[in-house]
Structures are given as C-alpha cells and as structure tokens.
Amino acid sequence: MKTTIVTRKIEFYVNESDKDLKKQFYQTLRDFSYYTFKHANELVDTNRMVDVIKRGFGNSKNEITPEEMTEQLSGMFGCKPVSVPYKFSNQEFRDKLPSNIRVALSATINALYAKDRSDVARGNRTIRSYKNGMPVPFTKTAIRQFKFDVERKNFTFIFNGIPLITRLGRDRSDNKSILESIIEGKYQLCDSSFQIKDGKFFLLLVHKVPVEKHKLNEKRALGIDLGINVPLYGAINDKKDRIALGDRDSFLNQRLKFQKRKRQLQRDLKLTKGGKGRAKKLKALESLSTKERNFAKNYNHNLSREVINFALKHKCGIINLEDLSGFKKNTNNFILRNWSFYELQTMIEQKAKKVGITVNKVKAKYTSQRCNNCGYIDKESRKSQSEFECTSCGYEESADYNAAKNISMAHTKEFQKEIEKHASSLKLCEA
C-alpha cells in the first residue's frame, strides 16, 4: 500500500498533579530545547572541521585515493570520518540529552549539512546556524504508552520519562482521529520532534498515512492564484471549470475587529503598571491573540479542503501553487499582509498528499500579463486589478481566472521556455 508522510502540530502539557515535580518536568523539556540548539551548532562545526582536513589531504602533493584518505582519517579520529561529528559532540551532550534526541539530531543536521555543502562552496548560501527554540527531533522510541484518557477526552503518553497529555481543545481538525489511528496501528508513527513557542509546548507528530485511491488525470493541473480581490482563484489547464474561494470583506472585517480590540488592550496595558489588573489584561490580550490565530487557521482549513474537493471532483492529478519565496511581507496591501498564504499553501499540500495529488511550486512571473488564449505577454493587457483584455487577440476574461489558468500550465517545460524567451527579449530591449 502506498503511503505518505504527514506532520501534525499538537499542543501538549505536563500531566502531573505534584507542583514541584511538574515544574521540574517543564524545566527538563526547556533544557532539552536549549541543549539541542547547542548540540546542533557543534555538529555543524565538527562537519566543517572534517571538510577542512579532507581538503588538506586533497591539496597534498602526494597522490592519495579516497580509500586511503578514509583509512588515514579513521586512524586520526578513531572512527570513520562520517561518524566524527556524532562521536565528538556526543561526548559533551551525553549527560544533557537522551540518546533518542542525540541520534535523531545528528541524522538531521548531518543530512542538512551534506545537502548544503555544494551551495556553500559556490557561495550561493551560508552555513546554517541554529537558535534556541528550534524543533527538538527524537526517534519514535522516545514516546511510550500512547493511550486515550476517556475522562479528560485527551491522549496521554510518556516522553523520555515525562508524563504528558495533549490539548486538543475543540479540535476542529482531525487530530483525534489521527492519534486514534496511530494507537490502533492504522498509521505508523515516525521519528518526530517537539517545539516550545510563545511559552507553549507543541508535538510535531510525524506519521505515515495510506494514500487514498482516486482516479486522477496525471496531466490535468489545477492552478491556484492568490489574489487581492478574490483571495483564492482556481482554474484547470484543459477545462473551463473554475473556483473562487474566500470572502475578502468578511475576513478582513473580522481581522480588523481583533486588531482594534488588541490595540485597545495594549493602550490599557501602558496605563496599568502592575498588580492583578495588569495580569488580567495580559491574559485577555493573549486569549485574544489565540482567538485571532485560530480564526485565520480555521478559515484556511476550510479553504484548503474546498480546493482539494474541487481538484478531486475534476480528477486533477496536479495542483500548481505560486512560489512565495519572493513574496514581500512588508507589502502595503492590507489583504496580503493579513492573510496567511504560507499556512494556506501548507494545508493544501498536506491534504493533497493524502489523496495522491502532486503539488508543484511554480514561478508566477508574467502569469498576470500573459494571455492564456494566445500566449501573448503584455502588461497593458491587464486593464485593472480585475479585468484582462489581450492587446493581441482581444481575449477578455477575469484577471484572476486568466492568471490562475496560466499558473495551471506553469509546471510544463513549454511554458517555462516561453517565459524565459520573453524575459530575454525584454533584457535585449532594455540594453
């Protein structure tokens, strides 16, 4: 059976009634987080040291084979070169981190370092550095006694000797069913991680799920345009069907209400220097921020679900999303600053995996200027934010639909060649 790997973020807290012991467990988790980032940077430094020594051998006048280099380095370090980072850093952190964290961390950091090595050598990126608060990886053996507490309606488990319990809340997602499936053996638990963020503790649970079987057209692609007038617009590459999702005005009105109330509370806090009154206002501000995040998250959950349902209805084997790597967070547009497009895309990707749909991140350059009818590219064709009229063939259509249609074709080599040709011609004209 074909499976896919999915990560689910679940809040948890220490399941202990004794206050002193509870405080001790929380401190242990914080220590794990602190020493993990320290250990991660030590692993990076050790990998760099090994690379420097290897280059020294390579620059030697004496010819030396890779096998001879490995043999000499093994004699120098007392182990194979690939094991050096773990051996050296393990000595320092053996008493500070459990073996299941050290093993998982070493595998993660070494893999990332190997992946980045060539880009670093070419000057395309810098060596990664890690900060306190990074996810703490661990092998699946760290979690034991996963079970459902009927009375408290949450799941309890033991993590490295620490009793923990989930905080599902109203659980608008399917976290409960996922955890039940893991307990029942339907889903396979994988090496996972936990993270401390804003004073809260989260389990980043990685698990394998069976891919749902659907009859999909592997060449049919759904293009998703993230816009201003319509937050999400979808079009299919070989069909005229389309989908417009999201109500900009209702979303922004609700978001503005949250922000207005938060500004009011922040003003009140400046006037309240201390005591119970300040603590009460801080708690209210935190609660309001949580409600705002949950509102945006649930909104995106619903949108992503509709996208997947639309794709399945039309048997789309591909979903093309805009590559947001160049997306400017400091944009002056209010909708773009207040809508979590990254989160929305992540949710679409996660749901697509479960049903066997391939997701591509494509460059959206010129997709708003290109006519999907004749292929002509001209910025003058974009008459307004909502209207498109091709200056070559006269094709008229919604600007959002036209852009989404182009995005649905943007994963093909033909489309990319066309865009590159246009970009080259523009450079020649400017020169």
Steps between C-alpha positions, in 0.01 A plus 500: 500500500630844402555734796595862552664677793294764680590731790236618743553773765334416833527698822585311821574566867647309794259250649602522865304616808802554728601867448871457574530196277298670228734801512799267478360322192436830323857609573629170359313564174644853485848359561449254213413794275799707616761225463357391165592824326842493670553143383381587148761775461773271637408242235526767229841615627630141513379433145687811385816385679488163322453675164801727564719200586380314190592799283843497661549140397371579153747788458791281601772446235483129570232326300245339728193295415164555675543162668844597633363835620219326691751258655733779614216713635358200684837451667513868589150523649460147626192446281381543142480867387122478462470411870725781626232767559290267713799360694654835587183692588345199671767515770385845609124444485474139617384606847284786376286337232344150474648272234174507298540879457876486431461230235210677322673838520826365360319340205303820428791746524745281307246451220435875474872576506566251219214650300634855541869416446517571125293821523723628781813423293356698206403790724127459435417469868659523842545216745194446714502611860242399759326700771330414825140401430575281199301174476648224717513180292473157659466140389160338530629289793481815719119473516341220704158408638292700252136468611171688516379639833120462477430723799718790382431437129866535412797276427770423754852373432846476654784693337845416637350424840284815504119448518327718242144561381371659180291817486258444213253772599201511269709306242358640180765294320526120498772472766289266714441253217870515403615414853241223521628357170858504634394315815304244295796449265323636192756783476869445563675733744832637371789694651348832606586816696366743755530878516452773758341809350358804682521309827291211365609144427419333169546147373591494131373150443628331184309197377440292190148489361363290215440699183132501407432341163342738249483483123702806402612642168877536542516771232210709633617787717315743724668841522445708814536878482526687830351839442368818652143522374444126535738343756515168316408434138539162328499400132571172317748474213279295260151600618301821544389415854607745767466567872511824700547464875516734793302807592750783528267745672366263766851369577652847528209636706546222754878547498457876552272437799770286661770758430288791630436316826871408529606864455252602771639241741857606419413864578342391828814303588717810463283671761504203737840469666450184705286288725207272424352749254802479271515120525132483408550722195806298388296182521218661300749615234650152474153345475401744226818428303427127523144553377629705207752231401235228531258701286757540220609136530144364483423726204799360313405144597161546337650659187760225458233232541289662225803515270566128542132412454490705178820332374360153574167583337682584177758219538796739512824309560697823545455822699724795413559757773686827474858492624491750787877516553502854362185602679542831683360499852539875524261561212267794541198298398288421804360167378848368414634604843214345694437175317726207587566374146792284614277318746229458236747348255635264767148377575431443130825302470419284803150417382621437143753242623226295661306466173797448269502843332839641401565860612741727311637839605523705179632844415207732443698763304305638203199276575287811551624654172487193277190424297403141564317494165782596262809515725578866430663682793433869550457690826250727323261204469438524874244778479435509874528288811195300388498528117717343230478580128771368270655774285579241233195275453237702690424217747304632799479326835518546873860588594492247783383219271759588235782493757377172653475344154861596427613362837329170413740471204809644671650161595554399136833542320325669207355770723831565676685528167240750382545712815881484478485607133284798592729599790804480269334720238421761766864508609612551139254787457619665821864461395 
